[in-house]
Amino acid sequence: MRNGSAARHLRTGGGRHRRKARARNAASIRTFGPVALAVAGTVAALGGAPVEALGATVSSTVQSPGTPLNVRSGGSSVHKKVGELADGAAITVSCQVFGQQVAGGVRNSPYWLRLAGGGYVSDAYVRWRPERPHVAWCGPTAATVPIARPGDAPGLNVRSVSNTGGRELRKIKNGEPLHVVCQDWGESVSGTQRRSAAWNKLAEGGYVADANVVWPSSPTLPWCGQAPPTVPPATPEAFITRVAGPAQEGMRRYNVPASVTIAQAILESGWGGSGLTRRDHNYFGIKCFGSPAGIAVGCRSYETSECNKKGCFRTRASFRAYRNASGSMVDHGRFLTVNPRYAPAFQWDYAPERFARAIHKAGYATSPTYADNLIGIMRRYDLTRFDLR
């Protein structure tokens, strides 16, 4: 979805609605479903620690000239609308999530703010005064502030890169809050809390091993350099347009026909609607087996279904997280290339339908109609037009 389209979903028009919003803007409470939102008052914006600990109160107002700003149930314009805020309304923010990129009245931003009364608004329409603070990440139910826990060590080492060989920049005392902006996959460290290869990048600069950090609850953090989550395209052609270039990049590097890659992405991501695809740009369900394996930027756990001889069951598994769609398409090509069982398929790299049947025969999918499904999609949407000659 283009930013302009997202903006239209975020705001609602209509003169009658605008007049009513302005009339009630002064000091009112709007109720939407079970949630009551105070739209006037002072903001208590959480930074890297509770406001009381930071000793700071930061005011913030909505800037959405002409139309009210929609309040959503999550961090994108496709989440359910649960309310609206008038231009100039003061808001109270509890935490933030990494969501759909929006070009708004104040800035271009991928952050969505959870309001103290419930619901989310795009940070792209929020004016902070005097400046934007370090807003805490949202956990499943509340804001979560990470705490340094170096154990008996004199402090938690802040490194210049995400491994213990990096230059030590400073130390953070036990119990101090951290301002984490994203996570980086680095050296696996056995720490006071867990063993982990994740390193937290700090707003002040440098990295600390997540193995020595306590999170009161688990937020869904972006991997450093990762593109914002996507929303499903409005039409099949819009989805095809989104993935065609990345699929061609995969073909250039690994000779997997772009038409096959696009058809597989359609089938396996549900036209871009799966949570794995939207959040971590993983279009093919490629798992992590201990590490991201070079192209992916990290690993994340998702609920999934597994099947064996006794039947199918729900479980959790670790999947690769990518910087963007291109990373997923290229890694898909690499996956087929480095697995010897798919080698026979590459004699048909310029015969995409035969290629599809060959990877199916080699065991890519257990469905007896998998190759037929791919070929049907390729023909219906003329996907061979994207194959490089």
C-alpha positions as CSV (number, residue, x, y, z in Angstrom):
1,M,0.0,0.0,0.0
2,R,1.4,3.4,-0.9
3,N,2.0,6.0,1.8
4,G,-0.7,8.2,0.4
5,S,-3.2,5.4,0.5
6,A,-2.2,4.6,4.1
7,A,-2.7,8.3,5.0
8,R,-6.2,8.1,3.6
9,H,-7.0,5.1,5.8
10,L,-5.5,6.8,8.8
11,R,-7.7,9.9,8.5
12,T,-11.3,10.2,7.7
13,G,-13.0,13.0,5.8
14,G,-16.4,14.7,5.8
15,G,-17.4,18.2,6.9
16,R,-20.1,17.0,9.3
17,H,-17.5,14.9,11.2
18,R,-15.0,17.7,11.2
19,R,-17.4,20.2,12.7
20,K,-18.4,17.7,15.5
21,A,-14.8,16.9,16.2
22,R,-13.8,20.6,16.7
23,A,-16.8,21.3,18.9
24,R,-15.8,18.5,21.3
25,N,-12.0,19.0,21.1
26,A,-11.6,21.4,24.1
27,A,-11.7,18.9,27.0
28,S,-13.6,15.8,26.1
29,I,-13.6,12.0,26.4
30,R,-14.6,9.9,23.4
31,T,-15.7,6.4,24.0
32,F,-15.2,3.7,21.3
33,G,-16.3,0.2,22.2
34,P,-14.8,-0.6,25.6
35,V,-12.1,2.1,25.4
36,A,-12.4,5.7,26.7
37,L,-9.8,8.2,25.4
38,A,-8.9,11.4,27.0
39,V,-8.2,13.8,24.2
40,A,-7.2,16.8,26.3
41,G,-4.6,16.9,29.0
42,T,-0.8,16.6,29.6
43,V,1.1,13.8,28.0
44,A,3.1,11.4,30.2
45,A,5.3,10.0,27.5
46,L,7.5,7.1,28.5
47,G,11.1,7.2,27.5
48,G,13.7,4.5,28.2
49,A,12.4,4.4,31.8
50,P,9.1,5.4,33.5
51,V,8.5,9.2,33.5
52,E,8.8,9.4,37.3
53,A,12.4,8.0,37.0
54,L,13.3,10.3,34.2
55,G,11.8,13.3,35.9
56,A,10.3,14.5,32.5
57,T,6.9,15.3,31.2
58,V,6.6,15.7,27.5
59,S,3.6,17.2,25.8
60,S,2.3,15.8,22.5
61,T,-0.6,16.7,20.2
62,V,-2.2,15.3,17.1
63,Q,-1.5,17.2,13.9
64,S,-4.0,16.1,11.3
65,P,-5.4,19.2,9.6
66,G,-8.8,19.0,8.0
67,T,-9.8,15.5,9.1
68,P,-9.7,13.5,12.3
69,L,-6.9,10.9,12.9
70,N,-8.1,7.3,13.1
71,V,-7.2,5.3,16.2
72,R,-6.5,1.7,15.3
73,S,-6.4,-1.6,17.2
74,G,-2.8,-2.2,16.1
75,G,0.1,-0.7,14.2
76,S,-1.2,-0.4,10.7
77,S,-4.0,1.1,8.6
78,V,-5.6,-2.3,8.1
79,H,-6.2,-2.9,11.8
80,K,-9.7,-2.2,13.0
81,K,-10.6,1.4,13.6
82,V,-11.6,1.9,17.2
83,G,-11.9,5.7,17.4
84,E,-10.7,9.0,16.1
85,L,-8.9,12.1,17.4
86,A,-9.4,15.7,16.3
87,D,-6.6,17.9,15.0
88,G,-4.9,19.5,18.0
89,A,-6.0,16.9,20.5
90,A,-3.6,16.3,23.4
91,I,-2.7,12.6,23.9
92,T,-1.1,10.4,26.6
93,V,1.3,7.8,25.2
94,S,2.3,4.7,27.0
95,C,4.6,2.9,24.5
96,Q,5.4,2.3,20.8
97,V,5.5,-0.5,18.3
98,F,7.3,-0.9,15.0
99,G,4.6,-0.9,12.3
100,Q,3.5,0.3,8.9
101,Q,5.5,3.2,7.4
102,V,3.3,6.3,7.1
103,A,3.9,9.7,5.6
104,G,1.9,12.0,7.8
105,G,1.5,15.7,8.6
106,V,4.5,15.8,10.9
107,R,7.0,13.2,9.6
108,N,7.5,9.9,7.8
109,S,7.5,7.3,10.5
110,P,7.1,3.5,11.0
111,Y,6.3,3.9,14.7
112,W,2.8,3.6,16.1
113,L,2.0,4.9,19.6
114,R,-0.2,3.0,22.1
115,L,-2.4,5.5,23.9
116,A,-2.9,5.3,27.6
117,G,-6.6,4.7,27.1
118,G,-6.1,2.1,24.4
119,G,-5.6,2.0,20.7
120,Y,-2.8,3.1,18.4
121,V,-2.1,6.2,16.3
122,S,0.7,6.8,13.8
123,D,3.6,8.8,15.1
124,A,3.6,10.4,11.7
125,Y,0.8,12.7,12.9
126,V,2.0,13.5,16.4
127,R,3.8,16.7,17.4
128,W,6.1,16.3,20.4
129,R,7.1,19.2,22.6
130,P,9.9,20.1,23.2
131,E,11.2,17.1,21.3
132,R,10.5,13.4,20.9
133,P,11.5,11.4,23.9
134,H,12.7,7.8,24.1
135,V,9.4,6.1,24.0
136,A,9.3,2.6,25.6
137,W,8.5,-0.5,23.5
138,C,5.2,-2.1,24.0
139,G,5.0,-5.6,25.5
140,P,2.0,-7.8,25.0
141,T,0.0,-5.8,27.6
142,A,2.0,-2.9,28.8
143,A,5.2,-0.8,28.2
144,T,8.4,-2.7,28.9
145,V,11.7,-1.1,29.9
146,P,14.8,-3.3,29.6
147,I,17.2,-3.4,32.6
148,A,20.9,-4.1,32.6
149,R,21.8,-7.2,34.6
150,P,25.5,-7.9,34.4
151,G,25.6,-10.1,37.5
152,D,28.7,-9.8,39.6
153,A,30.6,-7.9,36.9
154,P,31.3,-4.2,37.6
155,G,29.0,-3.2,34.8
156,L,27.4,-4.2,31.5
157,N,29.9,-3.6,28.7
158,V,28.8,-1.5,25.8
159,R,30.6,-2.5,22.6
160,S,31.2,-0.8,19.3
161,V,29.9,-3.8,17.4
162,S,27.7,-6.8,18.3
163,N,30.4,-9.1,19.6
164,T,32.8,-9.3,22.6
165,G,35.7,-8.4,20.4
166,G,34.3,-5.0,19.8
167,R,35.9,-1.9,21.4
168,E,34.5,-1.2,24.9
169,L,32.8,2.2,24.8
170,R,31.5,2.4,28.5
171,K,29.9,0.3,31.2
172,I,26.3,0.5,32.4
173,K,25.6,-0.2,36.1
174,N,23.5,-3.1,37.3
175,G,19.8,-2.2,37.3
176,E,20.0,0.8,35.0
177,P,17.3,1.1,32.3
178,L,18.4,0.9,28.6
179,H,17.2,2.9,25.6
180,V,17.1,0.1,23.0
181,V,16.3,1.1,19.4
182,C,16.7,-2.3,17.6
183,Q,18.5,-5.6,17.8
184,D,21.4,-7.0,15.8
185,W,22.3,-10.6,15.3
186,G,25.9,-11.1,16.5
187,E,28.1,-13.3,18.7
188,S,26.2,-15.8,20.8
189,V,26.7,-15.0,24.5
190,S,25.9,-17.0,27.6
191,G,24.8,-14.4,30.1
192,T,23.0,-13.9,33.4
193,Q,19.6,-14.2,31.8
194,R,19.9,-16.5,28.8
195,R,22.1,-17.6,26.0
196,S,21.5,-15.4,23.0
197,A,23.0,-14.1,19.8
198,A,20.9,-10.9,19.9
199,W,22.5,-7.6,20.8
200,N,20.6,-4.5,21.7
201,K,21.6,-1.3,19.9
202,L,21.3,1.7,22.2
203,A,20.0,5.1,21.3
204,E,23.2,6.6,22.8
205,G,25.4,4.4,20.6
206,G,26.9,1.0,21.0
207,Y,25.6,-2.6,21.6
208,V,25.0,-4.7,24.7
209,A,24.4,-8.4,24.8
210,D,20.8,-9.3,25.3
211,A,21.9,-12.2,27.3
212,N,22.5,-9.8,30.2
213,V,19.3,-7.8,29.9
214,V,16.0,-8.3,31.7
215,W,12.8,-7.5,29.8
216,P,9.7,-7.3,32.1
217,S,7.7,-8.5,29.1
218,S,8.7,-9.4,25.5
219,P,8.3,-6.7,22.9
220,T,8.5,-7.4,19.2
221,L,11.6,-5.4,18.3
222,P,12.8,-4.6,14.8
223,W,16.1,-6.0,13.7
224,C,18.5,-3.2,12.9
225,G,18.2,-2.1,9.3
226,Q,14.9,-4.0,8.8
227,A,12.2,-2.4,6.6
228,P,8.9,-1.6,8.4
229,P,6.2,-4.3,8.4
230,T,4.0,-4.3,5.3
231,V,0.3,-4.5,4.8
232,P,-1.3,-6.9,2.2
233,P,-1.6,-5.2,-1.2
234,A,-5.2,-4.3,-2.3
235,T,-5.1,-6.4,-5.5
236,P,-3.2,-9.4,-6.9
237,E,-1.4,-7.3,-9.4
238,A,-0.2,-4.9,-6.7
239,F,1.3,-7.9,-4.8
240,I,2.9,-9.2,-8.0
241,T,4.4,-5.7,-8.7
242,R,5.8,-5.7,-5.1
243,V,7.6,-9.0,-5.4
244,A,8.6,-9.1,-9.1
245,G,11.8,-7.0,-8.8
246,P,13.0,-9.0,-5.8
247,A,12.2,-12.3,-7.6
248,Q,14.2,-11.2,-10.6
249,E,17.1,-10.3,-8.3
250,G,17.0,-13.9,-7.0
251,M,17.0,-15.2,-10.5
252,R,20.1,-13.2,-11.4
253,R,22.0,-14.6,-8.5
254,Y,20.7,-18.2,-8.4
255,N,18.9,-18.9,-11.6
256,V,15.6,-19.8,-10.0
257,P,12.9,-18.6,-12.5
258,A,11.2,-15.5,-11.3
259,S,7.8,-16.8,-12.3
260,V,8.2,-19.8,-10.0
261,T,9.5,-17.6,-7.1
262,I,6.5,-15.3,-7.5
263,A,4.0,-18.1,-7.6
264,Q,5.5,-19.8,-4.6
265,A,5.4,-16.4,-2.7
266,I,1.7,-16.1,-3.6
267,L,0.9,-19.6,-2.3
268,E,3.1,-19.6,0.8
269,S,2.5,-16.0,2.1
270,G,-1.2,-15.9,1.2
271,W,-0.7,-13.0,-1.1
272,G,1.4,-11.2,1.6
273,G,-1.1,-11.6,4.4
274,S,0.8,-14.0,6.7
275,G,2.2,-12.5,9.9
276,L,5.6,-13.9,9.1
277,T,5.6,-12.1,5.7
278,R,4.2,-8.8,7.1
279,R,6.4,-8.5,10.1
280,D,9.7,-10.2,8.9
281,H,9.4,-10.2,5.1
282,N,9.7,-14.0,5.0
283,Y,7.6,-15.1,2.0
284,F,8.5,-18.8,2.0
285,G,8.5,-19.9,5.6
286,I,12.3,-20.7,5.7
287,K,13.2,-21.6,9.2
288,C,16.3,-20.7,11.3
289,F,18.4,-23.6,12.2
290,G,20.5,-22.0,14.9
291,S,21.3,-18.8,12.9
292,P,20.0,-16.6,10.1
293,A,22.6,-18.2,7.7
294,G,24.0,-15.0,6.2
295,I,21.3,-13.4,4.2
296,A,18.6,-13.0,6.9
297,V,19.2,-10.4,9.6
298,G,17.8,-12.4,12.5
299,C,15.5,-15.1,13.8
300,R,12.0,-14.8,15.4
301,S,9.7,-17.4,17.0
302,Y,6.2,-17.9,15.5
303,E,3.4,-20.2,16.2
304,T,3.0,-22.7,13.4
305,S,1.6,-26.1,12.4
306,E,3.8,-29.2,12.1
307,C,2.7,-32.7,10.8
308,N,4.1,-36.2,11.4
309,K,2.8,-39.7,11.0
310,K,0.5,-39.2,13.9
311,G,-1.1,-36.1,12.5
312,C,-0.8,-32.3,12.7
313,F,-0.3,-30.1,15.7
314,R,0.4,-26.5,16.8
315,T,3.9,-25.6,18.0
316,R,6.4,-22.8,17.9
317,A,9.4,-22.6,15.6
318,S,12.1,-20.1,14.8
319,F,11.9,-18.5,11.3
320,R,14.3,-16.3,9.4
321,A,13.7,-12.5,9.5
322,Y,14.8,-10.5,6.5
323,R,15.7,-6.9,5.8
324,N,13.1,-6.7,3.1
325,A,11.4,-8.7,0.3
326,S,14.6,-8.9,-1.7
327,G,16.4,-10.7,1.1
328,S,13.7,-13.3,1.3
329,M,13.7,-13.9,-2.5
330,V,17.5,-14.1,-2.7
331,D,17.6,-16.5,0.3
332,H,14.9,-18.6,-1.4
333,G,17.1,-19.0,-4.4
334,R,20.1,-19.8,-2.3
335,F,18.1,-22.4,-0.3
336,L,17.2,-24.3,-3.5
337,T,20.8,-24.0,-4.8
338,V,22.6,-25.3,-1.7
339,N,20.3,-28.3,-1.2
340,P,21.6,-31.1,-3.5
341,R,18.1,-32.7,-3.8
342,Y,17.0,-29.7,-5.9
343,A,20.0,-29.8,-8.3
344,P,18.1,-31.7,-11.1
345,A,15.6,-28.7,-11.3
346,F,18.3,-26.3,-12.5
347,Q,18.5,-28.0,-15.9
348,W,15.1,-26.3,-16.4
349,D,15.9,-22.8,-15.2
350,Y,14.5,-21.5,-18.5
351,A,11.5,-23.9,-18.5
352,P,9.7,-22.7,-15.4
353,E,6.9,-25.2,-15.5
354,R,9.3,-28.1,-15.6
355,F,11.3,-26.4,-12.8
356,A,8.2,-26.2,-10.7
357,R,7.5,-30.0,-11.2
358,A,11.2,-30.8,-10.5
359,I,11.3,-29.1,-7.1
360,H,8.0,-30.7,-6.2
361,K,9.2,-34.1,-7.1
362,A,12.4,-33.5,-5.0
363,G,10.2,-33.0,-1.9
364,Y,9.7,-29.2,-1.7
365,A,6.1,-29.6,-0.6
366,T,4.0,-32.6,0.5
367,S,0.8,-31.5,-1.2
368,P,0.1,-33.8,-4.2
369,T,-1.2,-30.8,-6.2
370,Y,1.6,-28.3,-5.3
371,A,3.2,-28.2,-8.8
372,D,-0.2,-28.0,-10.5
373,N,-1.1,-25.1,-8.1
374,L,2.1,-23.2,-9.0
375,I,1.6,-23.7,-12.7
376,G,-2.0,-22.6,-12.5
377,I,-1.0,-19.3,-10.8
378,M,1.9,-18.8,-13.3
379,R,-0.5,-19.1,-16.2
380,R,-3.4,-17.2,-14.8
381,Y,-1.2,-14.1,-14.0
382,D,1.2,-14.5,-16.9
383,L,4.2,-14.6,-14.5
384,T,6.7,-15.8,-17.1
385,R,6.8,-12.2,-18.3
386,F,9.1,-11.5,-15.4
387,D,11.6,-14.3,-16.3
388,L,14.9,-13.0,-17.4
389,R,16.2,-14.2,-20.8
